[in-house]
């Protein structure tokens, strides 16, 4: 139970500046990026060290108080939504980059470090961190671990679980544990794999070591415009059927295009659907496959095929795609988000049926399929 004695005990560990109890300030923590579900917590604590996290969790354990860990609150699954009568443990102040180990291609950070900050730290050395959620400028690594986040490039490079080497975490009783994957195919259960994606139900991560990759020798990106979204979906199927594994394949429909043009101005050509394809790897391989991809896009009926000639052009294309969700407020005041898994060969059919559903029900539906 949260009473004044419990609050005083928490304050003794995290200090006055580590406590949020004002009713108005607590509203900041009532939901994550899914505002449809809300629950105002009675108390938020903001620890600044793993030791503080341990002590707060121990207090919750002894007093039978539920708790929820929170990163930067950018998730869309309700994973950071408070429990009625429980404590929110915010990890935003654990935001230090602890070690950049270029020779061993790894970086160790606290959970409040943003996803993009890792790439910023290692970019001067010719490396980057592969998982790239649309919210990578603001989302935290701790949240990425909790949700097993992916991103536009997970088709080729996988999800967070494929890039985390070790974690330090606090269990529900306050014990601090270290989990790693230093031994390939080690016997027994993959505890690190079980923890990643558990949405904070198993432990609160307080330190993460991730794998970084060398920047590819070549990166080529194209944008193809279509008069209907099933044609864009057919192009995706044809690209994969040709034995080409792009670094990323993304589709945006007409509704999402209207939204992003109003919000982030990527200057996409007028279309009912946009297909973005990116290849990376050795120069010779990328050039050969890129020619095939360009031909496939034309055969699928592309009215325009736009090739990124500069890094700025490529960044503008991805700015448009990654801004799609946040931009939807430009075309509607309220909306539901649904994630579905569709067999690649059925993508054109499913996209066409979504369009039919939109017309039949009078709903405005934005579709942004991605090949995962």
C-alpha positions, 0 to 999 in steps of 0.5 A: 500500500502506498502511504506516507511512510512508503513515500518517505522511504522512497524519498530517502533513497531517491531524494526530493527531486526523484519523487513526483506526486503532484496531481498535475505532474502525474498526468504526464505518466498516465499513458505511453504513446497509446493514449486510449488507455490511461491510468494516473499513478499515485506516485512516480519515482525517478531513480538516477542509478541502478542502486536506486532502482534496486532500493525502490523495487525492494520497497515495493516488494516488501510493501506489496506495491505493484510497479511499472517501469517506464522509459521515454513513453513512446511505446504504442502497446500500453507497456508503460501504462501504470497499474492502479495503486502502483508506482511508476519507476521512470528510467529517463535519468539513467541516460549515460553512455558507459563504454564505447568499445570500437575494437570489440564492436560493442557499446554499453549504455544505461536504459535512458539513452536514446536509440539514435544516440548510440549511432551518433556515438559510433558514427565517427568510427564508421559504425552504427546501431542497426535497430531503428524504430520510427521513434528512434530519435526519442525512444529509449534503449531500455524501452527497446529491450522491453518491447524487442523493437525493430524498425525499417531495417529489421527485414535484413538485420533483425530486431533488438534481440539480435543485437543485445549482448548482455543486460544488467537487470533488477528482478521483482524482489530487488536482486540485481542479475547479469545476463549475457549471450557471450557463448554461442548456443550455450546449453539451457534456456536463453534467459536473455532472449526471454527477458528481451520483449517481456515488456517489463514483466520479468525485470527492470533493465538498468544496463545494456550492452549492444552490438554495433555494425560497420557501415555498409560499403554502399547504400542505395534507396529508391521511391516508386509511386503507384496508382493503387496500393495492391500494385505496390504490394505486388512489387514487394512480393516480386522483389523477394521472389527474385532472391533479393533481400533488401535492407528495408521495404516499406509502403505508404498509402494515399492517406498517410502520404497526405499526412506526412506531406502536411507534417514533415514535407518530404516532397513525395510525388502525387500517388495512391501508394509509395514503395520505398526500397533500400539495398546495402552491402558491397558496391558491386552487389548493390548495383546489380540488385538495384537494377533488378529492383528498379526493373521490377518496380517498373513492371509492377506499374510504377508511374514514377521511380525516384532514386536517392542521389545524395544522403540528404535525399535518402534522409528526406525519404526516410523522414517521410516514412518514419513520420507517418504515425506521428503525422496522422493527427494532420488528417484526423483527430482520433484513430486506432492503431492495428498491427497485423501479420500478412503472408508476403504473397497475400499482401496485394490481396489484403491491401485491396480488401482493406480499400474495399472495407474503407469504402464499404464502412465509410472509414478512413484507413491509412496503411503503411505495410513493412516487410519484416 
